[in-house]
Amino acid sequence: MKPAAAAALACATTTMAFAQTRYLVNEPGVWKPWKPLTAIASARAERGATAADVKAFESTLLELNAILRRAPGVAAPRGFSVETWGNLSGYRQLVSGQPAGRTLPLAGGLTFGAFPIFEYTRAGKVVREDTGETALFTFHVNELEPWLIGGQRPTEWEAVETDAFLQPQPNGEVAGIPRYGDIVVLKKNPASLWVPLPMQAALDLVVTVRQTQLAERRQTVASQQRSYELWKTPAKRAERMAGYKGVAATLPDGAKYLAGVDQQEKDVEAALAKEAGPESSAAKDVRALEASLGDLETWLGELSASDRQAPACYAKSGTTLRTRFRIGTAPDCEPLARPNRQFFSPAVPRSAAQVVIIGQIARCFDHQPADAGPWGCSANRQLLQTLDKQAVLSLLK
């Protein structure tokens, strides 16, 4: 599950009369029982996880859950109740050379939800609940996928499938935990979560996008040419003339309508000829893309073998491809990277936690509007600020 979905509002199915809702901000809440781990068949298959593996991974999440429960800021909830649950994540091999899921540690998330306690009237009776909607907080375990640890992508890559991204930069700390971009990271392993993307790989992605665009534009040009040629055939003209006559028969002044048909035919044919001609927008796009690909091939040919494998960076302020994609680093050039799949130690059980990451930090820590109550982001901040970070680090292998 992607972070935007994992951190979405959890909505209750209860129908309530909102005008009569009263939030009980001082009412003691509870920590509800752990919900069984969600491990769908596709995720188990992609991870090569046996039933024993899944059970062991859930045990790891339960250990982490016990640490969360001890955090003073949420240990004795008031005005909200806590629900926690876990999931096993799936795994996709986005690029060639990416390791198979069965060779990596199991990965997933522990989601913390602080739900408000409230009362409302239904059918003349007062009903109390501790559910509804809230801002969820997910602790991702062993998850090094681009959707979590990656920053934005160069616009030139468009929607091409890749595990590469703009590397998140150090961004201070949140509650004493190192922050990179919009994530905070708890780990003992000094290795980086990402590795540099070589210049060759960065430009190859641009080539892939433009080759796809060129194929699409060429198809458009061919389709426009076919439409024009078909329009001009005697059979199609006869078919259109029969249609015109049919329309004329239904009109009070059909003769006048038919008198304008020849000019209409000329106008449409001229428009189709323009669309199929060398000055159409699609034809111009084809020439521009062919020239762009030619420039890219020239550029790649100019690069030495060492330059091709050198780390690449991306300068958003650049006005040309060559000024945006660069070799090395510079203050105005963000490093390009991909997940460091070698981060994990193969010497520990696959179910063991080796890194814990919390995403979408800005949501509750950078943007802090007046809180409606002690649940949601308020509880999430209390959790992280009073969390026993050393206990989490001790859990990691």
Buried (B, 14 or more C-beta within 10 A) or exposed (E): BEBEEBBEEBEEEEEBEEEEBEBBBEBEBEBBEBEEBBBEEEBBEBBBBEEEBBEBBBEBBBBBBEBBBEBEBBBEBBBBBBBBBBBBBBBEEBEEEBEEBEEBBBBBBBBBBBBBBBBBBEEEEEBEBBBBBBBBBBBBBBBBBBBBBBBEBBEBBBEBEBBBBBBBEEBEEBBEBBBBBBBBBBBEBEEBBBBBBBBBBBBBBBBBBBEBBBEBBBEBBEEBBEEBEEBEEEEEEEEBEEEBEEEBEEEEEBEEBBEEBEEEBEEEBEEBBEBBEEEBEBBEBBEBBBEBBEEBEEBBEEBEEEBBBBBBBBBEEBEEBEEBBBBEEEEEBBBBBBBBBEBBEEEEEBBBBBBBBBBBBEBBBEEEEEEEBBBBBBBBBBBBBBBEBEBBEEBBB
